[in-house]
């Protein structure tokens, strides 16, 4: 995995906002005061980082999380991301 691609992808994900969702995307500092619920992953997303983020929002909501933090993201022919969920 190319580190530069990962950094660019993470920057794009953190810059995007999508209005009101039940689960919000948070950064590492904000996550320190929250309790982890586990992780979720999304993959094989062919269109855009916005679609990846929407799928993470949906999975976090389904698991009853109030927030999530992207801990891994990569690109190639498809997008993939893993996020840690928080209460």
N, C-alpha and C positions, 0 to 999 in steps of 0.2 A: 504494500500500500504506500502510495506517495504521501509523505507528511504534508507537503504543500497543498495537495488536493484536499486533504482532511481539514487543514486549517481554514482553507477557503470555504469549504462546505459548512463547517461549524459557524463561521462568520455569517454566511448567508442565512443559516437557520436562526441564529440569534437576532438577525436584523428584521426578520419577517414578523408581522403581527396579523392576527386574523379575527379581531373583534372579541366578543365574549364567548368563551368556552368554559365549561365547568372546571376542567383541569387547565392550569396555566403552566407555561414553560418558565422555568426558573434557572438561575445560574448556580454554580458550586457554592458560593458564599451563602445564598439564600437557603440552600439545601441543608446546611449544617444544623439548622434549628428544627428540622423536620424529621419524622420517623419514616424510614424506608418501608415500602410495601413489596419490593421486588423489582423485576425488570420486564420489559416487553420489547419485542423487535418487530420491525416491518422490513420487507424486502421486495425485490422484483418490481419496483416502481419505475416505470419507463418514462414518465412525463416530466416531473419537476420536483424541486425541494418542497414546494408548497403542498403538493399532493402527499409527500412523505410526512410532512408536519400534520396534515389533516388526519392521516391514518394514525399517527401517534396520539393526537388529541382524542380520537375515537376510542382507541384501546385503553388509554388512561381513564376515560370516562366509564368505560365498561367495567374496569377493575375498581371503581370507586375512589380513584385518586383525586386529590385536590390540586396536585402539581406533578410535574415531571421534569427531569433534566436529561438532555441528550448526552450520553456518555461515549457514543461511538457513531460515526457516520462515514460513509464512503460512497464514491461514485465510480462509474465505469459505464457499462452499457445499461445498467440499472442502478437506482438509488437504494441504499440500505441504511438503517439506523437502529440503534438500541438506546433505550431510555430507562432511567431508574425512576420508579414511581414513589410518590410521597403522600402521606396523610395531610 
